[in-house]
Amino acid sequence: MKIFNKIILLILNVTFINNIFSELIDSILAQKVALNYFEFLQPQKKPLEILNTIIKYYNGYISYYIVNFKNGGYIIVSGDNSALPILSYSFNNTYYEENEIKNIKN
């Protein structure tokens, strides 16, 4: 039982420490992550060029970046390195802010 408690305590400590030392991602790194991800996984292997990058804030902090590509497709990249880097993506569609649903806007 003591070993189980130590393992649980270790997992909690690692999780807590990861959140303490997390860093914000800047837009240049978010674009680089988006390009690398698309180049690796896109089915058509078409040339990539960034159309625009939309920055979304929550409580004054960067929450995530939306990177749109000129030939279609977008990737939503986390604004913090403690979260998974890719939150959402599409190879075909373009992300438009005016089409956001209420839950995403707030």
C-alpha positions in Angstrom: 0.0 0.0 0.0 2.9 2.4 0.7 4.2 1.9 -2.8 0.8 2.8 -4.3 0.6 6.0 -2.2 4.1 7.0 -3.3 3.2 6.5 -6.9 0.1 8.6 -6.6 2.1 11.3 -4.8 4.7 11.3 -7.5 2.1 11.6 -10.2 0.5 14.5 -8.4 3.8 16.3 -7.9 4.8 15.9 -11.5 1.4 17.3 -12.6 1.7 20.2 -10.2 5.3 21.1 -11.1 4.4 20.9 -14.9 1.7 23.6 -14.3 4.0 25.8 -12.3 6.7 25.8 -15.0 4.5 26.0 -18.0 5.3 28.8 -20.5 3.2 30.8 -22.9 3.6 30.1 -26.6 4.3 33.1 -28.9 2.6 33.5 -32.3 5.8 32.6 -34.2 6.2 29.3 -32.4 2.4 28.6 -32.8 2.8 29.2 -36.6 5.9 26.9 -36.7 4.0 24.2 -34.9 1.0 24.5 -37.2 3.2 24.4 -40.3 5.1 21.3 -39.1 1.9 19.5 -38.2 0.2 20.2 -41.5 3.3 19.3 -43.5 3.5 16.0 -41.7 -0.1 15.0 -41.9 -1.9 16.7 -44.7 -3.2 14.2 -47.3 -2.7 16.3 -50.4 0.9 17.4 -49.6 0.2 20.8 -51.2 2.5 23.8 -50.6 1.6 25.7 -47.4 1.4 29.4 -46.8 -0.1 31.0 -43.8 -3.1 33.2 -44.5 -3.6 34.7 -41.1 -3.2 34.0 -37.4 -6.0 34.7 -34.9 -5.2 35.1 -31.3 -7.8 34.2 -28.7 -7.6 35.5 -25.1 -9.2 34.4 -21.9 -9.0 36.6 -18.8 -6.3 38.7 -20.4 -4.0 35.7 -21.2 -3.5 34.0 -24.6 -5.6 30.9 -24.7 -5.0 29.6 -28.2 -4.0 30.6 -31.8 -5.9 29.8 -34.9 -3.7 29.5 -38.0 -5.5 29.6 -41.3 -3.7 28.5 -44.5 -4.1 30.1 -48.0 -5.1 26.9 -49.8 -7.6 25.9 -47.1 -7.3 24.3 -43.7 -6.6 25.6 -40.3 -5.1 24.5 -37.0 -5.8 25.6 -33.5 -2.6 25.6 -31.4 -2.6 25.9 -27.6 -1.3 29.1 -26.2 0.5 27.3 -23.3 3.0 24.5 -23.4 1.4 22.6 -20.5 -1.5 21.6 -22.8 -1.5 19.4 -25.9 -0.1 21.5 -28.7 -2.9 20.8 -31.3 -6.4 21.4 -30.1 -8.2 21.1 -33.4 -7.6 21.1 -37.1 -9.2 20.8 -40.6 -7.5 20.1 -43.9 -10.2 21.7 -46.0 -12.1 24.5 -44.2 -11.1 28.0 -43.2 -11.8 29.3 -39.7 -13.9 32.5 -39.6 -14.4 34.3 -36.3 -17.8 35.5 -37.3 -19.0 31.9 -37.5 -18.0 31.0 -33.9 -20.6 29.5 -31.7 -21.4 31.2 -28.3 -19.4 28.7 -26.2 -16.2 29.4 -28.1 -16.7 33.2 -28.1 -17.0 33.4 -24.3 
